Every structure is written in structure tokens, then in C-alpha cells.
Amino acid sequence: MRFLKYLGKMFCEICHFAWQNKAWWIIPIFLVLTLLALLIAATQGAAPFIYTLF
């Protein structure tokens, strides 16, 4: 649960940074990398599933 709290806090900080610096391209990259990391973490025991992605 603490992981989700820190992930949310980090997402807010990245959004705040993108808002101040008008760097909107950062948000989609962060979201894709976060979803990929969550997918890998969720299927950590299922190595054949990860091989089908690449």
C-alpha cells in the first residue's frame, strides 16, 4: 500500500514539473513506463507471458 502512495506522490510531482516547464511529453512516457513496470511486477512468476510481449 505504501508503494501506491509513493507512486501517486511521484506522479503528482512529475505532473507539477510538466505543468511548470510546459513539458507535456513527459506524462505519457511516465505512464507507459509505469504500466510496463506494473505488468512485469504482476507477472513476475510467469516468464513465458513476458516473452510473448517482445
Secondary structure, 3 states (H helix, E strand, C coil): CHHHHHHHHHHHHHHHHHHHHCCCCHHHHHHHHHHHHHHHHHCCCCHHHHHHHC
